[in-house]
Amino acid sequence: MNSPDEENGIVEIADEIFNYLSTNTNEVESLEGIAKWLKQHGHPVDLEDIKRALEYLKGPGLVIESPGRHGTTVYKSAYTSTGES
């Protein structure tokens, strides 16, 4: 079980990821791509924390996980560019 501080950190990471994916609604991104984007924007986060944040976002259906090329998993916003899910 995560401490409240760890949970808050995951929620903050999830917010950043959601904002990123929501502004790029027609694109999909890998776990590594999300990590690279976060690092470029001043949020160096390990992959396990990103995975937890993505699970947090998948729960209410904000992010969709699907198989990508070459056996990777990719993520995208559940919302289209028109704001519809």
C-alpha angles and dihedrals in degrees: 000000000000123000119243089256091053090048091051090050091052091050090051091050090046090053091052092048093047091051091049095048092042092057090049098046096155095053135074124216135200125228089254091049091053090049091051092049092048091050092049089053095051099267109109103185130169119246094248091059090048090051090052091048091050090050088051089053095044092055096073092032098254094130130037122215119204140161114274134191121306094014096300125135118234133196134208140171114274088223126082123226088265091059095252123127 
